[in-house]
Amino acid sequence: MPEFSHLNKKSQPVIVDISEKRITGRKAVAQAIIALPENVLEALQKDDFKTKKGSVFQIAIIAGIMGAKKTSDLVPLCHPIGLDNCNLQIELNDKNEIVIECTASIEAKTGVEMEALTGASVAALTIYDMCKALSHDIVIKEIKLMEKTGGKNDFKRQ
């Protein structure tokens, strides 16, 4: 049975020892989905997703990248790592929801799923912040890992 990797034998918090791991290419993709009220969606589409604060999607992309780079500052037991790449895509799906996809990659001893999840989360929060003047009825529906490769266990959501 798997055990929590961030607890030692005395159930004290620890950072995972990666000193014996080998460097491999690692990649993770995370997704966040935001549901907007109709009036917010209409206002955004009318102005091509631009507001007085700037382009909602462009600012969210920059915020997501910045968030991914700061993951170890936000999540206490994450290893501080440099990212080789971080890419965010934002679009509307057929349900008129905003879908954010964050892909992070690195050659390292540890994975980047927390960085991808943080990037998607911060981008979603940025969209909320930029749209909240029109409505607080904005829902960040889900944030989830879609896939990860390059570590001990690869994962791909079906």
C-alpha positions as CSV (number, residue, x, y, z in Angstrom):
1,M,0.0,0.0,0.0
2,P,1.4,3.4,-0.9
3,E,2.4,5.8,1.9
4,F,2.5,9.5,2.1
5,S,5.9,10.6,0.7
6,H,6.1,13.8,2.8
7,L,6.0,12.1,6.2
8,N,8.9,10.3,7.9
9,K,8.5,7.2,10.2
10,K,7.5,9.5,13.1
11,S,4.8,11.2,10.9
12,Q,6.8,14.4,10.8
13,P,6.8,16.5,7.6
14,V,9.8,16.1,5.4
15,I,10.9,17.1,1.9
16,V,11.3,14.0,-0.2
17,D,14.9,12.9,-0.6
18,I,15.6,12.8,-4.3
19,S,19.4,12.6,-4.0
20,E,19.5,9.0,-5.4
21,K,17.1,9.7,-8.3
22,R,18.5,10.1,-11.7
23,I,17.8,13.1,-14.0
24,T,15.2,12.4,-16.6
25,G,12.9,14.4,-18.9
26,R,9.7,15.1,-17.0
27,K,6.5,16.7,-18.3
28,A,3.1,17.4,-16.7
29,V,-0.2,18.8,-18.1
30,A,-2.8,20.3,-15.8
31,Q,-6.2,21.8,-16.5
32,A,-8.5,24.3,-14.9
33,I,-12.1,24.9,-16.0
34,I,-14.0,28.1,-15.2
35,A,-17.7,28.7,-15.5
36,L,-18.7,32.3,-16.1
37,P,-22.2,33.8,-15.8
38,E,-23.7,34.6,-19.2
39,N,-23.4,38.4,-18.7
40,V,-19.6,38.1,-18.0
41,L,-19.1,35.9,-21.0
42,E,-21.0,38.2,-23.3
43,A,-19.1,41.2,-22.0
44,L,-15.7,39.5,-22.6
45,Q,-16.7,38.2,-26.0
46,K,-18.0,41.6,-27.1
47,D,-14.6,43.2,-26.5
48,D,-12.5,40.2,-27.7
49,F,-11.6,39.3,-24.0
50,K,-10.0,42.7,-23.4
51,T,-10.8,44.9,-20.4
52,K,-9.5,48.2,-19.0
53,K,-6.9,46.1,-17.1
54,G,-5.8,44.5,-20.4
55,S,-6.4,41.2,-22.3
56,V,-7.9,38.7,-19.8
57,F,-6.4,35.6,-21.4
58,Q,-2.9,37.2,-22.0
59,I,-2.6,38.4,-18.5
60,A,-3.8,35.0,-17.1
61,I,-1.1,33.3,-19.2
62,I,1.6,35.5,-17.8
63,A,0.3,35.0,-14.3
64,G,0.1,31.2,-14.7
65,I,3.7,31.1,-15.9
66,M,4.8,33.3,-12.9
67,G,2.8,31.1,-10.6
68,A,4.4,27.9,-11.9
69,K,7.8,29.4,-11.4
70,K,6.9,30.2,-7.7
71,T,5.4,26.8,-6.8
72,S,8.0,25.9,-4.2
73,D,7.4,29.3,-2.5
74,L,3.7,28.4,-2.3
75,V,3.6,24.7,-1.6
76,P,5.9,24.1,1.4
77,L,7.4,20.7,0.7
78,C,7.9,21.1,-3.1
79,H,11.5,21.1,-4.3
80,P,12.6,24.4,-5.8
81,I,13.2,23.7,-9.5
82,G,13.8,25.7,-12.6
83,L,11.4,25.1,-15.4
84,D,12.8,24.3,-18.9
85,N,9.4,25.2,-20.3
86,C,6.0,26.3,-19.2
87,N,3.2,26.9,-21.7
88,L,-0.4,27.9,-21.1
89,Q,-3.3,27.6,-23.5
90,I,-6.7,29.2,-22.8
91,E,-9.9,28.8,-24.8
92,L,-13.6,28.4,-24.7
93,N,-15.1,24.9,-24.9
94,D,-18.4,24.0,-26.4
95,K,-20.1,24.6,-23.0
96,N,-18.9,28.2,-23.0
97,E,-16.5,27.4,-20.2
98,I,-13.0,28.7,-20.1
99,V,-10.5,25.9,-20.3
100,I,-6.9,26.5,-19.1
101,E,-4.2,24.0,-19.9
102,C,-0.8,24.4,-18.4
103,T,2.2,22.2,-19.6
104,A,5.4,22.3,-17.6
105,S,8.6,20.4,-18.4
106,I,12.1,19.9,-17.1
107,E,15.1,17.7,-17.1
108,A,15.4,16.9,-13.4
109,K,15.3,14.4,-10.5
110,T,11.7,15.4,-9.6
111,G,8.5,16.0,-11.5
112,V,6.6,19.1,-12.5
113,E,3.0,18.2,-11.8
114,M,2.8,20.7,-8.9
115,E,4.2,23.4,-11.2
116,A,1.6,22.6,-13.9
117,L,-1.2,22.5,-11.3
118,T,-0.1,25.8,-9.8
119,G,0.2,27.4,-13.2
120,A,-3.4,26.4,-14.1
121,S,-4.7,27.5,-10.7
122,V,-3.0,31.0,-10.8
123,A,-4.3,31.6,-14.3
124,A,-7.8,30.7,-13.2
125,L,-7.6,32.9,-10.2
126,T,-6.4,35.8,-12.4
127,I,-9.4,35.4,-14.7
128,Y,-11.6,35.5,-11.6
129,D,-9.9,38.6,-10.4
130,M,-10.2,40.4,-13.8
131,C,-13.9,39.5,-14.1
132,K,-15.2,39.8,-10.5
133,A,-16.3,43.4,-11.0
134,L,-19.1,42.1,-13.3
135,S,-20.1,39.2,-11.1
136,H,-18.9,37.1,-8.2
137,D,-20.9,34.1,-9.5
138,I,-17.8,32.8,-11.3
139,V,-16.9,29.2,-10.5
140,I,-13.5,27.6,-10.8
141,K,-15.0,24.2,-11.4
142,E,-12.0,21.9,-11.3
143,I,-8.3,21.9,-11.4
144,K,-6.8,18.5,-12.2
145,L,-3.7,16.7,-13.5
146,M,-4.2,15.5,-17.0
147,E,-1.0,13.7,-17.5
148,K,2.6,13.3,-16.3
149,T,5.6,11.5,-17.8
150,G,9.2,10.9,-17.0
151,G,9.1,9.8,-13.4
152,K,8.6,6.5,-11.6
153,N,4.9,6.3,-12.5
154,D,3.5,7.9,-15.7
155,F,-0.1,9.0,-15.6
156,K,-2.7,9.9,-18.2
157,R,-6.3,10.8,-17.4
158,Q,-8.8,8.9,-19.5
